[in-house]
């Protein structure tokens, strides 16, 4: 009996060691990193104060990265094999609740060595369900944008591959486009954000939040001017906060109008328009 008991003990020790060895050979580390996300105070591509990156492996939440820290990496242990990795970037909405604003999904294969997967800021696309309006001029343009002057062929200044562009020299008339019929909840605080840039002298872009179908009534406005700007000047992030509490039914238009105060030639570029 003692011999049998010793034999069983040795058997179980070897069995569990084998299981542990097998388990250790079935897993490996996966390192997720997010690169080139500028600080929230900078003129980021996203133009939103990003706070957190949630990491999903094959649809299951596995961890998160605090984007306000200096370490934009996360290490986890996963099964060897192929995996889909999704990263959601969140920012506070007007109620200060974390809201997914951008997302990106990539595939990775984890083998016998540690795997690394990098996400760059250019990999992320807008999670459009959480924007009231989003236009980056990268593909088809929203039918809500009305213009006979601007075109999505700007190349000298852009965030992605192209921007909304027009040239003008008038000091008395706007060269313009309009975002038609934005319909938001009739009570709340929201933000209009966009990038703009000029090439030329004495260039101005006026932005109005107008009563729906009535440009004579403006609820909010902003004037953006540069006395001199070249092709080397970076695009500038602009933000206009507004409330729909005083806007009838929460319906309004956004009007962008460019002109040259001295009548000289100006080129205007607008990109990544967001309302959230």
Secondary structure, DSSP 4 states (H G I P E B T S, - for coil): -HHHHHHHHHHHHHHHHHHHHHHHTTEEEEEEEEE-PPPTTS--SS-S-EEEEEEEETTEEEEEEETTSS--EEEEEEESEEEEEEEEEEEE-TTS-EEEEEEEEEEEEE-SS-EEEEEEGGG-EE-GGG-SEEE-SSSSPPTTEE-SS-EEEE-SS-SSS-EEEEEE--SSS-EEEEEEEEE--SS-EEEEEEEEEEEEEEEEEEEEEEETTEEEEEEEEEEEEEEEE-TTSPPEEEEEEEESTTSGGGEEEEEEEEEETTS--EEEEEEEEEE-
